[in-house]
């Protein structure tokens, strides 16, 4: 169960590290990730649309579907996602999310708008992210792509 929670913390951190910008947004990348952990009894299918301008990411829209025959596993995912997104929104702002549980699945739809969050506070709280920023503290698309790929995602 701790591995499940850690997976979501890592995926969530990747979502969070996208930088702010003031220009019109366009889709820069779409990344997909599928985790099938039959031993733990769940499957996660995730899609991340990364929006921005040029080399800078401004917004991420994610859709994650967790399937399991275990209500306990689904309840844990639902609670973890709701708590994590709420805490991050309370701390940094910029989050819109909806988590639902239905028919053996938990569905998470989230939008993180980094043009309206306190990204500088996030950077101060998460110093490791600095390796992925440009000189203006904007997260580079190459950094986001690298983080997603390190989790096993494919991006195009």
TAUR-V707301 format. One record per residue. N is the residue number from 1. RES is the residue in one letter. D_CENTER is the distance of its C-alpha to the mean C-alpha in Angstrom with 1 decimal. Layout:
# TAUR-V707301
N;RES;D_CENTER, N;RES;D_CENTER
This chain:
# TAUR-V707301
1;X;19.3, 2;X;18.1, 3;X;16.6, 4;X;14.6, 5;X;13.3, 6;X;12.8, 7;X;10.7, 8;X;8.2, 9;X;8.7, 10;X;8.1, 11;X;5.0, 12;X;3.9, 13;X;6.2, 14;X;5.2, 15;X;3.0, 16;X;6.1, 17;X;8.6, 18;X;9.4, 19;X;13.0, 20;X;15.4, 21;X;18.1, 22;X;21.0, 23;X;21.7, 24;X;21.2, 25;X;17.8, 26;X;17.8, 27;X;15.5, 28;X;15.4, 29;X;13.7, 30;X;12.4, 31;X;10.8, 32;X;11.5, 33;X;11.3, 34;X;13.8, 35;X;14.7, 36;X;18.2, 37;X;19.4, 38;X;22.8, 39;X;24.2, 40;X;21.8, 41;X;22.1, 42;X;18.7, 43;X;16.8, 44;X;13.1, 45;X;12.6, 46;X;9.3, 47;X;9.4, 48;X;7.3, 49;X;9.9, 50;X;10.0, 51;X;12.9, 52;X;15.3, 53;X;18.9, 54;X;20.5, 55;X;18.6, 56;X;16.4, 57;X;12.9, 58;X;13.0, 59;X;10.3, 60;X;7.3, 61;X;7.9, 62;X;6.3, 63;X;9.0, 64;X;9.3, 65;X;12.9, 66;X;14.3, 67;X;18.1, 68;X;20.7, 69;X;24.3, 70;X;23.8, 71;X;23.4, 72;X;22.7, 73;X;19.7, 74;X;18.3, 75;X;19.3, 76;X;17.4, 77;X;14.1, 78;X;14.8, 79;X;15.9, 80;X;13.1, 81;X;10.4, 82;X;12.8, 83;X;13.8, 84;X;10.6, 85;X;9.6, 86;X;13.3, 87;X;13.8, 88;X;11.3, 89;X;12.8, 90;X;16.2, 91;X;15.8, 92;X;14.3, 93;X;14.4, 94;X;12.7, 95;X;10.8, 96;X;12.1, 97;X;11.2, 98;X;13.4, 99;X;13.5, 100;X;16.7, 101;X;18.7, 102;X;21.4, 103;X;23.6, 104;X;22.0, 105;X;18.4, 106;X;15.5, 107;X;13.6, 108;X;10.4, 109;X;10.1, 110;X;8.0, 111;X;8.8, 112;X;8.2, 113;X;11.6, 114;X;12.2, 115;X;15.8, 116;X;16.3, 117;X;14.6, 118;X;16.5, 119;X;14.8, 120;X;18.0, 121;X;17.7, 122;X;14.3, 123;X;16.0, 124;X;18.9, 125;X;17.1, 126;X;15.2, 127;X;18.0, 128;X;16.6, 129;X;14.3, 130;X;17.7, 131;X;18.2, 132;X;15.7, 133;X;17.2, 134;X;20.2, 135;X;23.3, 136;X;22.2, 137;X;19.0, 138;X;16.8, 139;X;14.0, 140;X;15.4, 141;X;14.1, 142;X;15.7, 143;X;13.7, 144;X;10.2, 145;X;12.0, 146;X;13.6, 147;X;10.7, 148;X;9.3, 149;X;13.0, 150;X;13.7, 151;X;11.7, 152;X;14.0, 153;X;12.2, 154;X;14.5, 155;X;14.1, 156;X;16.8
